[in-house]
Amino acid sequence: MLTTKQVSWLKGAVFIAALAPLLRMAYLTLTDQLVDPLEFITRGTGDWTLYFLCFTLALTPLRRLSGWNWLVRMRRMLGLYTFFYGLLHFITFLWFDHFFDLAEMWRDVLKRPFITVGFIAFVLLIPLAATSTNGMIKRLGGKRWQWLHRLIYVIAPLAVLHFWWMKAGKHNFTQPIIFGAILGALLLTRLWSARK
């Protein structure tokens, strides 16, 4: 069992490590090492949104299997990193694809299904991030807060569907299948635990 101080140190290490993908993207872009930096940043931020979504959903099953209750203290931070990389992914779409033209962006959201589901997933992440503080938990009440944060079970399939449709244009389904299998297994684990 880890002490409170050890958990705090571990949280700090995870916090810094979670910034590493962003720092790498920035470094490779600024040092002109990429053929298509805009594509690299767009894909990278999207991939890391999915990675952190998987990490967040994996914590509860891992805690139950291992008995490491301190893992619960990592969940909020990883969830916020999911939102952070999702926000960066959305900003790259709004900036690089539409140069902050909201009307043009909205037409694109309505026109292309893979962007539609990705946009819905991002919008649903916003209330989860906004209510992640202890103060918001108290204001909402534990049960209402839990019900709201079950939106993650809607967000996860939408995120995979967004990725699947995006890759469908290139007939490259390997990554979407892997992400779908991982998230599917994690969601089934939650369902099994709830039924039990």
HUTA-V236990 format. One record per residue. N is the residue number from 1. SS is DSSP state (@ for helix, = for strand, . for the rest). PSI is psi in whole degrees, -180 to 180 (none if undefined). BURIAL is + if it has 9 or more other C-alpha atoms within 8 Angstrom, else -. Layout:
# HUTA-V236990
n=N ss=SS psi=PSI burial=BURIAL
n=N ss=SS psi=PSI burial=BURIAL
This chain:
# HUTA-V236990
n=1 ss=. psi=130 burial=-
n=2 ss=. psi=147 burial=-
n=3 ss=. psi=167 burial=-
n=4 ss=@ psi=-40 burial=-
n=5 ss=@ psi=-41 burial=-
n=6 ss=@ psi=-40 burial=-
n=7 ss=@ psi=-40 burial=+
n=8 ss=@ psi=-43 burial=-
n=9 ss=@ psi=-41 burial=-
n=10 ss=@ psi=-41 burial=-
n=11 ss=@ psi=-42 burial=+
n=12 ss=@ psi=-41 burial=-
n=13 ss=@ psi=-42 burial=-
n=14 ss=@ psi=-40 burial=-
n=15 ss=@ psi=-47 burial=+
n=16 ss=@ psi=-43 burial=-
n=17 ss=@ psi=-35 burial=-
n=18 ss=@ psi=-20 burial=-
n=19 ss=@ psi=-15 burial=-
n=20 ss=@ psi=-44 burial=-
n=21 ss=@ psi=-39 burial=-
n=22 ss=@ psi=-43 burial=-
n=23 ss=@ psi=-38 burial=-
n=24 ss=@ psi=-44 burial=-
n=25 ss=@ psi=-43 burial=+
n=26 ss=@ psi=-43 burial=-
n=27 ss=@ psi=-48 burial=-
n=28 ss=@ psi=-34 burial=+
n=29 ss=@ psi=-48 burial=+
n=30 ss=@ psi=-28 burial=-
n=31 ss=. psi=9 burial=-
n=32 ss=. psi=44 burial=-
n=33 ss=. psi=3 burial=-
n=34 ss=. psi=143 burial=-
n=35 ss=. psi=-44 burial=-
n=36 ss=. psi=84 burial=-
n=37 ss=@ psi=-34 burial=-
n=38 ss=@ psi=-44 burial=-
n=39 ss=@ psi=-43 burial=-
n=40 ss=@ psi=-45 burial=+
n=41 ss=@ psi=-43 burial=+
n=42 ss=@ psi=-48 burial=+
n=43 ss=@ psi=-40 burial=+
n=44 ss=@ psi=-45 burial=+
n=45 ss=@ psi=-36 burial=+
n=46 ss=@ psi=-45 burial=+
n=47 ss=@ psi=-44 burial=-
n=48 ss=@ psi=-25 burial=+
n=49 ss=@ psi=-44 burial=+
n=50 ss=@ psi=-39 burial=+
n=51 ss=@ psi=-48 burial=+
n=52 ss=@ psi=-29 burial=+
n=53 ss=@ psi=-43 burial=+
n=54 ss=@ psi=-46 burial=+
n=55 ss=@ psi=-44 burial=+
n=56 ss=@ psi=-46 burial=+
n=57 ss=@ psi=-23 burial=+
n=58 ss=@ psi=-19 burial=+
n=59 ss=@ psi=-45 burial=+
n=60 ss=@ psi=-49 burial=+
n=61 ss=@ psi=-38 burial=+
n=62 ss=@ psi=-39 burial=+
n=63 ss=@ psi=-42 burial=+
n=64 ss=@ psi=-38 burial=+
n=65 ss=@ psi=-38 burial=-
n=66 ss=@ psi=-23 burial=-
n=67 ss=. psi=9 burial=-
n=68 ss=. psi=87 burial=+
n=69 ss=@ psi=-21 burial=-
n=70 ss=@ psi=-17 burial=-
n=71 ss=@ psi=-28 burial=+
n=72 ss=@ psi=-30 burial=+
n=73 ss=@ psi=-10 burial=-
n=74 ss=@ psi=-18 burial=+
n=75 ss=@ psi=-45 burial=+
n=76 ss=@ psi=-45 burial=+
n=77 ss=@ psi=-44 burial=+
n=78 ss=@ psi=-36 burial=+
n=79 ss=@ psi=-40 burial=+
n=80 ss=@ psi=-33 burial=+
n=81 ss=@ psi=-33 burial=+
n=82 ss=@ psi=-47 burial=+
n=83 ss=@ psi=-41 burial=+
n=84 ss=@ psi=-49 burial=+
n=85 ss=@ psi=-32 burial=+
n=86 ss=@ psi=-40 burial=+
n=87 ss=@ psi=-44 burial=+
n=88 ss=@ psi=-39 burial=+
n=89 ss=@ psi=-44 burial=+
n=90 ss=@ psi=-42 burial=+
n=91 ss=@ psi=-40 burial=-
n=92 ss=@ psi=-38 burial=+
n=93 ss=@ psi=-47 burial=+
n=94 ss=@ psi=-37 burial=+
n=95 ss=@ psi=-60 burial=+
n=96 ss=@ psi=-36 burial=-
n=97 ss=@ psi=-31 burial=-
n=98 ss=. psi=1 burial=+
n=99 ss=. psi=43 burial=-
n=100 ss=. psi=23 burial=-
n=101 ss=. psi=100 burial=-
n=102 ss=@ psi=-38 burial=-
n=103 ss=@ psi=-44 burial=-
n=104 ss=@ psi=-40 burial=-
n=105 ss=@ psi=-45 burial=+
n=106 ss=@ psi=-39 burial=-
n=107 ss=@ psi=-39 burial=-
n=108 ss=@ psi=-40 burial=+
n=109 ss=@ psi=-43 burial=+
n=110 ss=@ psi=-25 burial=+
n=111 ss=@ psi=-40 burial=-
n=112 ss=. psi=117 burial=-
n=113 ss=@ psi=-38 burial=+
n=114 ss=@ psi=-30 burial=+
n=115 ss=@ psi=-36 burial=+
n=116 ss=@ psi=-51 burial=+
n=117 ss=@ psi=-34 burial=+
n=118 ss=@ psi=-41 burial=+
n=119 ss=@ psi=-42 burial=+
n=120 ss=@ psi=-44 burial=+
n=121 ss=@ psi=-43 burial=+
n=122 ss=@ psi=-44 burial=+
n=123 ss=@ psi=-38 burial=-
n=124 ss=@ psi=-24 burial=+
n=125 ss=@ psi=-27 burial=+
n=126 ss=@ psi=-50 burial=+
n=127 ss=@ psi=-27 burial=-
n=128 ss=@ psi=-43 burial=+
n=129 ss=@ psi=-40 burial=+
n=130 ss=@ psi=-25 burial=-
n=131 ss=. psi=26 burial=+
n=132 ss=. psi=-9 burial=+
n=133 ss=. psi=159 burial=-
n=134 ss=@ psi=-37 burial=-
n=135 ss=@ psi=-41 burial=-
n=136 ss=@ psi=-33 burial=+
n=137 ss=@ psi=-43 burial=+
n=138 ss=@ psi=-41 burial=-
n=139 ss=@ psi=-42 burial=-
n=140 ss=@ psi=-30 burial=+
n=141 ss=. psi=145 burial=-
n=142 ss=@ psi=-45 burial=-
n=143 ss=@ psi=-44 burial=-
n=144 ss=@ psi=-37 burial=-
n=145 ss=@ psi=-43 burial=+
n=146 ss=@ psi=-43 burial=-
n=147 ss=@ psi=-42 burial=-
n=148 ss=@ psi=-43 burial=-
n=149 ss=@ psi=-5 burial=-
n=150 ss=. psi=-5 burial=-
n=151 ss=. psi=-20 burial=+
n=152 ss=@ psi=-28 burial=-
n=153 ss=@ psi=-15 burial=-
n=154 ss=@ psi=-40 burial=+
n=155 ss=@ psi=-44 burial=+
n=156 ss=@ psi=-52 burial=+
n=157 ss=@ psi=-36 burial=+
n=158 ss=@ psi=-40 burial=+
n=159 ss=@ psi=-42 burial=+
n=160 ss=@ psi=-40 burial=+
n=161 ss=@ psi=-41 burial=+
n=162 ss=@ psi=-46 burial=+
n=163 ss=@ psi=-42 burial=+
n=164 ss=@ psi=-50 burial=+
n=165 ss=@ psi=-34 burial=+
n=166 ss=@ psi=-42 burial=+
n=167 ss=@ psi=-21 burial=+
n=168 ss=@ psi=-33 burial=+
n=169 ss=. psi=-25 burial=-
n=170 ss=. psi=5 burial=-
n=171 ss=. psi=41 burial=-
n=172 ss=. psi=96 burial=-
n=173 ss=. psi=4 burial=+
n=174 ss=@ psi=-54 burial=-
n=175 ss=@ psi=-47 burial=-
n=176 ss=@ psi=-37 burial=+
n=177 ss=@ psi=-42 burial=+
n=178 ss=@ psi=-49 burial=-
n=179 ss=@ psi=-42 burial=+
n=180 ss=@ psi=-41 burial=+
n=181 ss=@ psi=-43 burial=-
n=182 ss=@ psi=-50 burial=+
n=183 ss=@ psi=-37 burial=+
n=184 ss=@ psi=-44 burial=-
n=185 ss=@ psi=-41 burial=-
n=186 ss=@ psi=-40 burial=+
n=187 ss=@ psi=-38 burial=+
n=188 ss=@ psi=-36 burial=-
n=189 ss=@ psi=-43 burial=+
n=190 ss=@ psi=-43 burial=+
n=191 ss=@ psi=-42 burial=-
n=192 ss=@ psi=-42 burial=-
n=193 ss=@ psi=-40 burial=-
n=194 ss=@ psi=-42 burial=-
n=195 ss=@ psi=-37 burial=-
n=196 ss=. psi=none burial=-
